[in-house]
């Protein structure tokens, strides 16, 4: 993996990940693996993320056990 690819233990979208065009690989507890680019996901759901309290306060959004439903429904993750 290069510097823009990271293996992560949970789904995360962060301001730094968006800015640095980071692609994450996340495996949930059901052993399903998802690959997503933080910029691609964020740009499709910008209004949703920007209106979340956690994103405003901590500059990130995480989901520990799975890809959020609103992200799973996106056509493009990478």
C-alpha positions in Angstrom: 0.0 0.0 0.0 1.2 3.5 -0.7 1.0 6.5 1.6 -2.5 7.3 0.4 -3.9 3.8 1.3 -4.5 2.8 4.8 -5.9 -0.4 6.5 -8.2 0.8 9.3 -10.1 -1.0 12.0 -13.3 1.1 11.6 -15.0 3.3 9.0 -13.7 6.8 9.3 -14.1 10.1 7.4 -11.8 12.9 8.6 -10.9 16.3 7.3 -7.2 15.2 7.0 -8.2 12.1 5.1 -10.3 14.1 2.7 -7.6 16.7 2.2 -4.9 14.0 1.7 -7.1 11.9 -0.6 -6.8 8.8 1.6 -8.2 5.4 0.5 -9.1 3.2 3.4 -9.6 -0.6 3.6 -11.9 -1.6 6.4 -13.0 -5.2 7.4 -16.0 -5.4 9.7 -16.8 -8.1 12.3 -18.6 -10.2 9.6 -15.3 -10.3 7.7 -16.7 -8.1 4.9 -14.1 -5.9 3.4 -14.8 -2.4 2.1 -12.5 -0.1 0.2 -13.4 3.5 0.1 -11.8 6.9 -0.7 -12.6 9.4 2.0 -12.7 12.3 -0.6 -15.1 10.4 -2.9 -17.5 9.5 -0.1 -17.3 12.9 1.5 -18.0 14.8 -1.7 -21.1 12.7 -2.4 -22.4 13.3 1.2 -20.8 16.7 2.0 -24.0 18.3 3.3 -24.7 15.3 5.6 -21.2 15.2 7.1 -20.9 19.0 7.4 -24.2 19.1 9.4 -23.1 16.3 11.9 -22.2 17.6 15.3 -19.2 15.1 15.6 -17.8 16.3 12.2 -18.1 20.0 13.2 -16.6 19.4 16.6 -14.0 16.7 16.0 -13.5 17.0 12.3 -14.2 13.3 11.7 -17.0 10.7 11.7 -16.5 7.1 12.6 -18.5 3.9 12.6 -17.0 1.0 14.5 -18.9 -2.1 13.3 -19.9 -1.5 9.7 -20.1 0.9 6.8 -23.0 3.3 7.6 -26.1 2.5 5.5 -26.0 5.9 3.9 -22.5 5.1 2.6 -23.3 1.5 1.6 -26.0 2.9 -0.7 -23.6 5.1 -2.7 -22.7 3.9 -6.2 -19.1 4.9 -6.0 -16.8 4.4 -3.0 -13.4 4.7 -4.7 
